[in-house]
Every structure is written in C-alpha cells, then in structure tokens.
Amino acid sequence: MNDAGPVLAVTGLGFSRSGRPVLRELDLALDAGRITLLTGHNGSGKSTLLRILAGLLPPDRGRWHIDGTPGSSWQEVRRSLLQRHCYLHQQPYLFDATVFDNIAYGLRRRRVPRREIAERVARALRHVSLEPLRDRPARALSGGEQQRVAIARAWVLRPRLMLLDEPVANMDKPARRRSIDLINRLAEHGIAVVVTSHDPQHGELRIRRHLHLYQGELSERRLRTEAASASH
C-alpha cells in the first residue's frame, strides 16, 4: 500500500529554548508511504523536531494540516498527532512484561476487544519476525530485538506517521539489516516514516527524501542515487 498525498504539513514552525531559537520557521510536508531521512549534528534539534511532530512538545508557532485538515489550535493538533503518530526513541522503553504484553499495551488502553488484540498482535509478531519470542520477557532481549518490539508496539496501532530517532544506532550488522528491512516494510504499508541520524550512510534503507537540519533551518539534500546518476 502506498497512499498518495501528505500525511502531515506544517508551515512556519518555530521553537526556542531558553530564548535561543532551535527551529526557525520550518516548512515541512511528509507523504504517506515514503521514508524521509533527517540528518544533522548532535544537538541540532532533530529529536526536538520529532517530539513536536509526535505531539509531545508544544512549538512556539506553526500552521498545521493533518491528512489535509487544518488545525485551529495546538490542543486540537496535539490530540490528532498523539492519535495518528508514533515516536520511537533510540533506546525504547519496554515494560517489565512479555513481548506479547508490550505489543498489546496500546490496544488495551484503547479498549480494543480481546480477540482483536490477539489477532493484531499475532500479525505484528509475524511482521517483525519475533513469533518465537512472544512469551519471553521483553527486557531480556537483545538491543535489536527490543527495537523491533517497540516498532511492533507502534505499528499495531496503525499510525499514519512513524518518527524513528536513531533507530539503528549501536547495532551490529545483522540487527541493523533486519531493522532496516522492517523500516522499509513500514513504508510499503503506506506509513510515512522519518528516520533521524547524524550518519547519512544507511545502505538498503529506501530513502525518498533527505533533509538536513543546521542552525535551526531545514535544507534538502540530494539523495545518493541522484548524486551518482548526475556524475555519469
């Protein structure tokens, strides 16, 4: 599935911390089914931007359209962002419970019927290739496996946008490869995906757009495939 059109559009987005501008009048549109790479040095504001887009941090200003519908107030926008978008930290927090219960957590909070929870969690476990570990304590898993549990916990809620903060940092090559394959499949399911990194080299990640954040401003960077084509 690859839905056309912007899942989220925001213009004039600004945010300051202790009087210092962190984000300066940013314009951003994110399309369904596309992976956007967001780069920038440590402290450039990447995580801040993701937290705002997830509804976890109020901006100073900005005009929002969510699935084409304008937001009239931050309270209204925040409610929509929290319902439709999922933010995953580099080191995801998992509950002291089984893999199954961690993935089912959000569905239970939304009072989804028990049978539907079982079906959706089973699909999520297949999606992230963790079926054999469903009854294992989630905190006993490897770092890469824990990241896949966190992605499954978000994916099972059927988000429109997933915001992944350094999702493959500090992973060995096999875990990195599995996580990148999983992120690609999120986009195939029509989810808009933003991946942050200070390293633009992501191999098999099917990036459709590369944005760079520097001194509070966003600029478009040429994709490596485009750069290679231009050199021939």
Backbone bond lengths (Angstrom), bond angles and torsions (degrees), N, CA, C in turn:
res aa  C-N    CA-C-N  psi(-1)  N-CA   C-N-CA  omega(-1)  CA-C   N-CA-C  phi
1 M - - - 1.458 - - 1.509 108.83 -
2 N 1.343 116.77 134.80 1.460 120.57 -179.73 1.515 108.69 -145.27
3 D 1.341 116.32 84.07 1.454 121.26 -176.28 1.515 110.22 -69.79
4 A 1.338 116.08 135.94 1.457 120.22 178.16 1.523 109.58 -84.79
5 G 1.328 115.81 153.48 1.452 120.37 173.42 1.509 112.76 102.95
6 P 1.341 116.07 158.83 1.465 120.45 -177.03 1.520 112.90 -75.35
7 V 1.296 115.77 130.81 1.457 122.34 171.18 1.525 109.34 -75.34
8 L 1.322 115.09 -35.03 1.463 121.47 -176.10 1.516 109.39 -146.87
9 A 1.326 116.00 135.32 1.462 121.19 172.36 1.526 107.84 -136.64
10 V 1.321 115.90 131.98 1.454 120.93 177.53 1.521 108.34 -136.94
11 T 1.321 116.54 138.32 1.463 121.87 178.82 1.524 109.45 -126.42
12 G 1.328 114.83 148.41 1.458 120.40 177.94 1.512 113.82 63.01
13 L 1.345 117.12 33.57 1.462 120.85 -177.63 1.523 110.03 -75.70
14 G 1.317 115.56 123.38 1.458 120.57 179.66 1.516 111.84 -132.30
15 F 1.342 115.14 146.80 1.459 120.34 178.28 1.518 108.85 -153.25
16 S 1.328 116.22 134.51 1.464 121.88 177.37 1.519 109.45 -126.20
17 R 1.326 115.13 151.56 1.463 120.96 176.30 1.526 108.31 -128.85
18 S 1.329 115.80 121.75 1.472 121.81 -178.30 1.528 111.11 53.82
19 G 1.330 115.67 40.12 1.458 120.90 178.06 1.511 115.07 80.70
20 R 1.331 117.87 -2.80 1.467 120.83 -179.59 1.520 109.86 -101.73
21 P 1.349 118.14 124.18 1.466 119.93 179.01 1.531 110.99 -63.14
22 V 1.315 116.37 128.30 1.466 122.43 176.31 1.522 110.03 -104.08
23 L 1.330 116.74 -42.13 1.466 123.20 176.33 1.519 107.86 -125.35
24 R 1.336 116.39 129.03 1.463 121.39 -172.47 1.533 111.06 -115.64
25 E 1.323 116.55 99.35 1.470 122.50 171.74 1.529 112.53 47.62
26 L 1.320 116.79 53.97 1.461 121.26 -177.21 1.521 111.27 -78.64
27 D 1.328 115.78 142.02 1.462 123.08 169.88 1.522 107.35 -114.36
28 L 1.325 116.47 129.98 1.461 119.92 -174.51 1.515 109.91 -149.77
29 A 1.337 116.37 133.53 1.466 122.36 172.79 1.519 108.05 -130.73
30 L 1.319 116.43 135.09 1.465 122.38 -177.44 1.520 108.93 -122.99
31 D 1.336 115.79 125.51 1.460 121.79 -175.49 1.521 111.96 -96.28
32 A 1.317 115.49 147.24 1.462 121.70 176.53 1.518 110.43 -61.71
33 G 1.329 115.78 141.80 1.453 120.56 175.04 1.511 115.18 74.23
34 R 1.339 117.95 15.47 1.462 120.77 -178.76 1.524 110.63 -126.33
35 I 1.317 115.24 143.77 1.462 121.67 177.47 1.520 108.78 -100.41
36 T 1.322 116.00 125.19 1.459 122.58 176.06 1.524 108.77 -110.01
37 L 1.321 116.56 126.84 1.464 121.76 174.76 1.520 108.59 -92.79
38 L 1.322 116.60 126.35 1.460 122.53 178.02 1.523 108.21 -114.04
39 T 1.333 116.18 113.63 1.460 120.81 -179.66 1.525 110.35 -111.19
40 G 1.324 114.58 168.73 1.452 122.36 -179.66 1.516 108.20 158.39
41 H 1.318 116.65 153.14 1.466 119.04 -178.55 1.524 110.39 -69.29
42 N 1.319 116.93 165.88 1.460 121.12 177.23 1.525 109.99 -58.06
43 G 1.328 116.09 131.71 1.452 120.56 -179.10 1.510 114.43 87.07
44 S 1.329 117.91 5.81 1.470 120.38 -177.89 1.520 112.94 -78.26
45 G 1.336 117.74 -14.81 1.460 120.43 179.15 1.519 114.22 110.41
46 K 1.335 118.09 9.67 1.469 120.65 -178.65 1.529 111.30 -60.67
47 S 1.323 116.35 -50.50 1.468 119.76 -178.55 1.523 110.84 -65.46
48 T 1.320 116.92 -36.51 1.462 120.70 176.89 1.520 110.59 -60.38
49 L 1.325 117.06 -45.64 1.461 120.93 179.05 1.527 110.47 -61.19
50 L 1.320 117.42 -44.81 1.462 119.73 179.81 1.522 111.60 -62.30
51 R 1.310 117.19 -41.44 1.469 120.11 -179.55 1.525 111.40 -65.26
52 I 1.328 117.15 -35.15 1.466 119.87 175.15 1.524 110.31 -66.24
53 L 1.337 116.94 -45.52 1.465 120.76 -178.96 1.527 111.97 -64.90
54 A 1.335 116.45 -23.80 1.468 120.64 178.01 1.523 112.43 -86.65
55 G 1.335 117.75 -6.83 1.452 120.89 -178.78 1.510 113.70 85.21
56 L 1.335 117.57 13.19 1.462 121.85 -176.59 1.517 113.48 -93.23
57 L 1.328 117.32 -11.37 1.460 121.91 -176.49 1.524 108.25 -143.95
58 P 1.337 118.75 124.91 1.467 119.82 -178.73 1.526 111.41 -77.21
59 P 1.336 117.97 131.95 1.463 120.25 175.49 1.524 110.49 -79.50
60 D 1.311 116.31 168.52 1.461 120.14 175.03 1.526 111.03 -74.98
61 R 1.334 116.25 -32.91 1.470 120.88 -178.19 1.524 108.23 -163.54
62 G 1.327 115.16 167.98 1.458 121.34 178.73 1.517 110.34 150.27
63 R 1.321 115.41 147.97 1.468 122.01 177.36 1.526 107.92 -112.11
64 W 1.317 116.29 128.13 1.457 121.97 -168.20 1.522 112.44 -116.39
65 H 1.334 115.60 142.56 1.461 123.28 166.38 1.534 106.84 -131.17
66 I 1.322 116.21 123.16 1.462 121.51 -179.31 1.517 108.15 -115.87
67 D 1.338 115.95 114.96 1.468 121.35 -173.32 1.524 110.72 51.35
68 G 1.332 115.59 40.46 1.452 121.54 175.72 1.511 115.32 85.27
69 T 1.323 118.14 -7.24 1.463 121.72 -177.64 1.524 110.11 -99.66
70 P 1.356 117.96 124.24 1.467 119.21 -179.72 1.520 111.40 -71.37
71 G 1.330 115.52 145.50 1.457 121.04 175.82 1.518 109.91 -97.20
72 S 1.325 117.02 133.49 1.461 120.35 -175.51 1.524 112.84 -91.99
73 S 1.318 117.69 -20.05 1.466 121.08 179.99 1.524 108.65 -150.59
74 W 1.341 116.21 159.64 1.460 119.01 178.98 1.528 110.79 -63.11
75 Q 1.339 117.98 -35.86 1.458 120.16 179.59 1.529 110.60 -60.28
76 E 1.328 116.69 -43.16 1.464 120.77 178.70 1.523 110.68 -67.62
77 V 1.333 116.09 -44.82 1.466 120.71 179.40 1.524 109.90 -61.50
78 R 1.316 116.97 -46.58 1.471 121.21 -177.96 1.523 111.22 -58.31
79 R 1.324 116.90 -43.03 1.461 120.34 179.55 1.535 110.92 -60.20
80 S 1.331 116.37 -43.30 1.470 120.32 178.97 1.524 111.43 -66.73
81 L 1.342 116.59 -41.27 1.466 119.97 -179.94 1.525 111.05 -62.67
82 L 1.322 116.89 -44.17 1.460 120.58 -178.59 1.529 111.76 -65.21
83 Q 1.331 116.84 -32.21 1.463 120.78 -179.53 1.519 112.49 -76.99
84 R 1.343 117.20 -32.24 1.462 120.83 -168.93 1.525 114.14 -108.02
85 H 1.323 117.69 -18.86 1.462 120.64 -172.62 1.522 110.34 -118.04
86 C 1.336 116.40 148.27 1.465 121.91 177.95 1.525 109.45 -127.08
87 Y 1.321 115.67 132.25 1.464 122.69 179.33 1.523 108.93 -110.89
88 L 1.339 116.57 127.79 1.458 121.65 178.57 1.519 109.53 -117.80
89 H 1.320 115.22 120.43 1.456 121.94 177.56 1.525 109.74 -74.38
90 Q 1.332 115.42 158.39 1.469 121.24 178.55 1.529 111.62 -55.13
91 Q 1.319 116.82 -38.28 1.463 121.87 177.12 1.528 107.87 -115.17
92 P 1.330 117.40 86.96 1.465 120.60 -172.68 1.519 112.01 -64.27
93 Y 1.329 115.88 144.24 1.462 120.75 176.59 1.524 108.62 -85.79
94 L 1.315 116.38 124.42 1.458 121.68 175.31 1.520 109.26 -115.39
95 F 1.321 115.55 144.31 1.460 120.68 179.46 1.531 110.70 -74.89
96 D 1.306 115.66 157.92 1.465 121.47 177.13 1.526 108.06 -78.13
97 A 1.332 114.40 73.35 1.466 121.77 -174.96 1.521 108.08 -155.91
98 T 1.320 116.45 179.01 1.460 120.23 -179.35 1.526 110.88 -71.20
99 V 1.323 114.86 166.20 1.462 120.85 174.85 1.524 109.76 -57.41
100 F 1.337 117.10 -46.14 1.467 121.15 -179.88 1.524 110.85 -57.30
101 D 1.337 117.13 -48.63 1.461 120.33 -176.29 1.521 111.87 -67.01
102 N 1.322 117.73 -33.72 1.458 119.84 176.07 1.522 110.99 -63.41
103 I 1.333 116.58 -44.93 1.466 119.82 -178.52 1.526 110.80 -68.90
104 A 1.329 116.75 -33.42 1.468 121.11 -177.55 1.522 113.13 -78.27
105 Y 1.326 118.01 -11.17 1.468 121.36 -169.84 1.532 112.79 -54.57
106 G 1.333 117.03 -52.82 1.461 119.98 -176.77 1.516 112.88 -64.68
107 L 1.323 116.97 -35.41 1.464 120.70 178.70 1.527 110.49 -66.31
108 R 1.325 116.62 -39.64 1.469 119.60 177.93 1.525 111.05 -65.45
109 R 1.314 116.60 -38.83 1.468 119.41 178.44 1.522 111.12 -64.34
110 R 1.326 116.41 -30.55 1.468 120.64 178.00 1.525 112.33 -87.02
111 R 1.320 116.28 6.13 1.468 122.78 176.82 1.527 112.70 59.29
112 V 1.321 115.69 38.06 1.461 120.90 173.95 1.530 108.13 -70.11
113 P 1.336 118.62 139.27 1.470 120.62 179.81 1.528 112.47 -56.34
114 R 1.335 115.59 146.92 1.463 121.44 -173.48 1.527 112.55 -56.97
115 R 1.331 117.57 -43.14 1.468 119.78 -178.70 1.525 110.88 -63.85
116 E 1.324 116.41 -41.27 1.466 119.44 178.98 1.527 110.80 -66.03
117 I 1.336 116.81 -37.81 1.469 119.93 176.11 1.522 110.00 -58.25
118 A 1.326 117.09 -47.48 1.465 120.78 -178.75 1.524 111.02 -59.51
119 E 1.335 116.82 -41.42 1.465 120.70 -178.67 1.525 111.01 -68.66
120 R 1.338 116.89 -44.43 1.463 119.95 -176.71 1.528 111.57 -70.27
121 V 1.332 117.09 -37.37 1.466 119.54 177.61 1.527 110.08 -68.06
122 A 1.325 117.35 -38.31 1.468 120.08 177.82 1.524 110.59 -61.43
123 R 1.338 117.31 -41.81 1.469 120.59 177.21 1.519 110.39 -64.17
124 A 1.334 116.31 -41.32 1.465 120.02 -179.72 1.527 111.07 -63.86
125 L 1.323 117.12 -40.99 1.466 120.60 178.59 1.524 111.10 -62.12
126 R 1.333 116.57 -40.23 1.470 119.49 175.85 1.519 110.17 -65.24
127 H 1.328 115.78 -40.36 1.461 121.59 -176.72 1.525 111.29 -60.07
128 V 1.331 116.66 -36.98 1.468 120.41 -177.43 1.529 112.41 -103.69
129 S 1.329 116.34 8.45 1.478 122.25 176.58 1.525 112.35 57.84
130 L 1.338 115.61 46.37 1.464 120.24 179.15 1.528 112.28 -123.86
131 E 1.324 118.02 19.43 1.470 120.27 -178.05 1.532 112.93 -54.54
132 P 1.340 119.94 -42.44 1.473 118.75 -178.43 1.529 113.66 -65.99
133 L 1.340 117.24 -15.61 1.465 120.77 -175.04 1.523 112.58 -105.27
134 R 1.313 118.61 12.40 1.467 121.16 -171.86 1.524 113.19 -58.74
135 D 1.331 118.22 -31.61 1.466 121.06 -177.24 1.527 113.24 -101.84
136 R 1.328 116.58 7.13 1.470 120.64 177.97 1.525 110.25 -80.27
137 P 1.336 118.47 150.30 1.471 120.10 172.45 1.533 109.48 -62.46
138 A 1.315 116.62 126.39 1.464 120.04 -174.11 1.524 112.04 -61.64
139 R 1.332 117.04 -34.63 1.464 119.85 -176.78 1.529 112.79 -74.58
140 A 1.341 116.77 -9.88 1.465 120.26 178.65 1.524 111.96 -88.87
141 L 1.320 117.70 -3.08 1.457 121.36 -177.56 1.521 111.11 -80.37
142 S 1.328 115.60 165.94 1.465 120.63 174.71 1.526 109.80 -69.37
143 G 1.335 115.98 166.77 1.459 120.00 -179.86 1.517 112.69 -58.94
144 G 1.335 116.60 -43.11 1.457 119.93 179.37 1.513 112.25 -65.43
145 E 1.338 116.79 -39.44 1.469 120.51 178.14 1.523 110.82 -66.79
146 Q 1.335 117.34 -39.17 1.459 119.93 177.82 1.526 111.18 -63.27
147 Q 1.331 116.68 -38.18 1.461 119.42 177.84 1.523 110.56 -63.52
148 R 1.331 117.36 -38.61 1.464 120.67 178.61 1.528 111.38 -68.04
149 V 1.335 117.34 -35.44 1.466 119.96 174.37 1.527 109.83 -61.89
150 A 1.328 116.57 -44.37 1.463 120.43 -179.65 1.526 111.13 -63.15
151 I 1.333 116.87 -40.82 1.464 120.10 177.68 1.526 110.04 -64.45
152 A 1.333 117.21 -42.19 1.466 120.39 178.74 1.522 111.02 -63.46
153 R 1.337 117.27 -39.31 1.463 121.06 179.50 1.524 110.93 -62.59
154 A 1.325 116.59 -34.10 1.463 120.35 176.44 1.526 110.99 -78.14
155 W 1.332 116.92 -46.02 1.469 121.64 -175.63 1.519 111.82 -60.36
156 V 1.327 117.71 -35.43 1.456 121.46 -176.60 1.532 111.28 -65.74
157 L 1.332 117.43 -18.78 1.466 121.88 177.92 1.526 112.65 -85.27
158 R 1.334 116.53 -0.08 1.469 123.36 177.72 1.530 112.01 58.07
159 P 1.314 117.64 56.86 1.470 120.47 -179.51 1.517 111.43 -72.89
160 R 1.318 115.77 157.85 1.460 122.02 173.59 1.523 110.51 -87.81
161 L 1.335 116.55 -28.83 1.465 122.03 -177.63 1.517 109.04 -139.08
162 M 1.343 116.13 133.87 1.456 120.87 173.75 1.516 109.09 -118.69
163 L 1.318 115.38 130.57 1.456 123.88 -175.49 1.528 107.64 -113.60
164 L 1.324 116.46 108.33 1.463 122.15 -171.84 1.521 109.82 -110.48
165 D 1.322 115.93 113.88 1.465 122.05 -175.40 1.529 109.24 -93.69
166 E 1.337 116.57 106.36 1.471 122.42 -179.79 1.536 111.31 50.22
167 P 1.336 118.83 56.97 1.469 120.25 -170.31 1.520 115.25 -69.95
168 V 1.335 118.88 -20.75 1.472 119.34 -177.70 1.526 112.20 -116.40
169 A 1.321 117.05 14.86 1.467 120.07 179.15 1.527 110.32 -65.19
170 N 1.330 115.98 140.85 1.469 123.51 175.19 1.530 113.97 63.36
171 M 1.330 117.88 21.85 1.467 120.95 175.83 1.522 109.97 -98.24
172 D 1.340 115.65 150.13 1.457 118.20 172.07 1.535 108.90 -75.35
173 K 1.324 116.72 171.24 1.465 120.35 -172.67 1.528 113.68 -60.38
174 P 1.342 119.75 -45.22 1.471 118.51 179.25 1.529 112.97 -61.67
175 A 1.346 117.27 -43.43 1.462 120.42 179.58 1.521 110.66 -66.15
176 R 1.322 116.30 -39.46 1.466 121.23 178.33 1.526 110.18 -61.86
177 R 1.329 116.37 -43.87 1.467 120.66 -178.96 1.529 110.79 -63.51
178 R 1.338 117.43 -42.94 1.467 120.53 179.18 1.523 111.22 -64.70
179 S 1.333 116.92 -40.48 1.462 120.25 -179.34 1.523 111.15 -67.47
180 I 1.326 117.44 -40.63 1.462 120.64 178.65 1.527 110.42 -64.04
181 D 1.332 116.79 -41.02 1.466 119.88 176.82 1.524 110.67 -60.79
182 L 1.321 116.81 -40.21 1.459 121.16 179.65 1.526 111.00 -65.51
183 I 1.329 117.13 -42.67 1.466 120.65 178.97 1.523 110.44 -62.73
184 N 1.328 117.49 -41.27 1.464 120.31 176.40 1.524 111.17 -58.82
185 R 1.330 116.91 -39.44 1.461 120.05 -178.55 1.525 111.95 -71.75
186 L 1.331 117.83 -27.00 1.464 119.78 173.47 1.524 110.05 -59.30
187 A 1.326 116.42 -45.19 1.463 120.40 179.00 1.523 111.10 -65.30
188 E 1.324 117.22 -37.07 1.465 120.35 177.96 1.520 111.62 -61.52
189 H 1.321 117.63 -25.85 1.460 122.23 177.61 1.531 112.15 -86.01
190 G 1.324 117.19 9.90 1.459 120.77 175.81 1.509 115.33 87.09
191 I 1.331 117.66 8.64 1.460 121.21 179.99 1.524 109.32 -86.16
192 A 1.320 116.91 134.09 1.461 120.62 170.10 1.527 107.64 -74.78
193 V 1.327 116.58 135.79 1.467 121.02 -175.53 1.525 109.30 -129.45
194 V 1.329 116.30 132.69 1.463 121.88 170.58 1.520 107.60 -117.65
195 V 1.325 116.20 127.12 1.461 122.97 179.34 1.521 108.09 -117.09
196 T 1.321 118.03 122.14 1.456 120.02 176.99 1.520 110.33 -95.18
197 S 1.334 114.52 150.02 1.460 120.55 177.50 1.518 108.64 -167.33
198 H 1.335 116.20 153.86 1.460 119.37 168.21 1.521 109.77 -97.88
199 D 1.344 115.78 1.36 1.466 122.68 179.60 1.523 108.94 -118.13
200 P 1.347 119.52 112.97 1.464 121.20 -177.15 1.523 114.13 -76.07
201 Q 1.331 118.79 -4.49 1.462 121.55 -177.10 1.534 109.68 -89.00
202 H 1.322 116.33 105.57 1.459 119.81 -177.62 1.519 112.70 -129.47
203 G 1.313 117.93 23.37 1.452 122.72 168.95 1.506 115.26 50.51
204 E 1.332 115.50 -108.62 1.458 121.66 -171.50 1.525 113.65 -86.78
205 L 1.313 118.70 2.40 1.460 120.23 177.46 1.529 109.09 -66.87
206 R 1.333 116.98 125.20 1.464 121.52 -174.21 1.533 110.30 -84.67
207 I 1.302 114.69 76.82 1.462 122.09 -177.36 1.524 109.82 -77.78
208 R 1.325 116.14 130.61 1.459 120.97 177.40 1.530 112.11 -101.97
209 R 1.328 116.12 -14.93 1.465 119.77 -177.84 1.521 108.46 -156.28
210 H 1.341 115.51 141.01 1.461 121.02 179.11 1.524 108.00 -123.76
211 L 1.334 116.31 116.86 1.457 122.81 176.81 1.524 108.84 -112.66
212 H 1.329 115.67 142.59 1.466 120.85 -179.53 1.523 108.82 -122.55
213 L 1.325 115.73 131.45 1.461 122.16 -179.23 1.521 109.30 -104.80
214 Y 1.334 115.50 120.52 1.465 120.46 -178.41 1.519 108.70 -143.76
215 Q 1.328 116.23 125.37 1.462 122.80 179.87 1.526 111.29 51.14
216 G 1.332 115.39 41.05 1.458 121.13 174.54 1.503 115.94 81.25
217 E 1.333 117.99 2.71 1.463 120.70 -177.66 1.525 110.55 -121.00
218 L 1.342 115.59 145.00 1.459 122.18 178.77 1.516 110.57 -96.50
219 S 1.324 116.01 138.04 1.464 120.97 173.10 1.522 108.53 -133.22
220 E 1.327 115.79 150.92 1.459 120.98 179.76 1.517 108.52 -87.55
221 R 1.316 116.29 133.48 1.456 122.10 177.31 1.524 109.30 -109.65
222 R 1.315 115.51 146.99 1.457 120.08 177.52 1.526 109.31 -70.14
223 L 1.336 115.30 135.93 1.459 119.32 175.74 1.515 109.94 -67.75
224 R 1.327 116.57 153.35 1.467 120.10 -177.91 1.523 111.68 -60.41
225 T 1.347 117.52 -36.57 1.468 119.84 179.58 1.518 110.79 -65.91
226 E 1.348 116.58 -37.74 1.461 120.39 178.04 1.517 110.29 -67.16
227 A 1.332 115.87 -41.04 1.463 119.55 -179.86 1.524 110.39 -64.12
228 A 1.348 116.36 -40.00 1.463 119.85 179.60 1.522 111.03 -65.58
229 S 1.344 117.07 -39.71 1.464 120.44 179.51 1.516 111.09 -65.66
230 A 1.343 116.69 -39.06 1.460 120.77 -178.18 1.518 111.98 -68.03
231 S 1.352 117.03 -24.18 1.462 119.82 -177.08 1.520 112.65 -82.21
232 H 1.365 117.17 -10.81 1.465 119.98 -178.13 1.524 110.24 -98.07
